[in-house]
């Protein structure tokens, strides 16, 4: 089984990892996308945690003004 496909079957939408050597890299992301597409699964997003922790500045501004 390719990396990530078990996660898709389990209903996972996003994988986050600091492991840039083996998981969060172009080769793995493309490979997972290819396999999930061929197998008919939805896309599995792979990001470092920093991407998910960044806030949307527009939402913060609206909250501050209320």
Secondary structure per residue as TSV (DSSP state, phi and psi in degrees):
chain	resnum	aa	ss	phi	psi
A	1	X	-	360.0	136.2
A	2	X	-	-74.0	155.6
A	3	X	T	-55.3	132.2
A	4	X	T	95.0	-26.4
A	5	X	H	-67.6	-32.9
A	6	X	H	-63.4	-34.4
A	7	X	H	-67.0	-37.4
A	8	X	H	-66.6	-43.6
A	9	X	H	-62.7	-28.8
A	10	X	T	-82.3	-1.3
A	11	X	T	90.1	16.5
A	12	X	-	-77.5	133.1
A	13	X	-	-96.8	-33.6
A	14	X	E	-137.9	137.6
A	15	X	E	-111.2	133.0
A	16	X	E	-119.6	139.8
A	17	X	-	-158.7	149.0
A	18	X	S	-90.9	0.3
A	19	X	-	-82.1	83.1
A	20	X	T	-72.9	-24.4
A	21	X	T	-70.5	-41.0
A	22	X	T	-112.4	-24.7
A	23	X	T	-118.2	-57.2
A	24	X	S	-90.5	73.0
A	25	X	S	-146.4	160.6
A	26	X	H	-59.0	-42.9
A	27	X	H	-61.1	-47.9
A	28	X	H	-66.9	-44.4
A	29	X	H	-59.7	-46.1
A	30	X	H	-64.8	-41.4
A	31	X	H	-63.1	-44.6
A	32	X	H	-63.5	-42.3
A	33	X	H	-62.1	-43.4
A	34	X	H	-60.6	-48.2
A	35	X	H	-67.7	-44.3
A	36	X	H	-64.6	-35.9
A	37	X	H	-66.3	-47.1
A	38	X	H	-61.6	-35.4
A	39	X	T	-86.6	-3.7
A	40	X	T	82.2	17.9
A	41	X	-	-90.5	160.3
A	42	X	-	-71.3	161.9
A	43	X	-	-63.0	142.6
A	44	X	-	-109.3	118.4
A	45	X	E	-85.9	137.8
A	46	X	E	-125.5	116.3
A	47	X	E	-137.2	155.5
A	48	X	-	-74.8	153.4
A	49	X	H	-55.6	-31.2
A	50	X	H	-60.2	-32.4
A	51	X	H	-67.0	-39.6
A	52	X	H	-77.8	-23.7
A	53	X	H	-86.7	-13.4
A	54	X	-	-70.4	130.3
A	55	X	-	-85.8	161.4
A	56	X	-	-88.4	111.8
A	57	X	H	-58.2	-34.4
A	58	X	H	-62.9	-42.5
A	59	X	H	-64.5	-40.0
A	60	X	H	-63.1	-40.1
A	61	X	H	-64.1	-40.6
A	62	X	H	-65.7	-40.0
A	63	X	H	-65.2	-40.3
A	64	X	H	-65.8	-32.1
A	65	X	H	-83.9	-7.9
A	66	X	-	-90.7	360.0
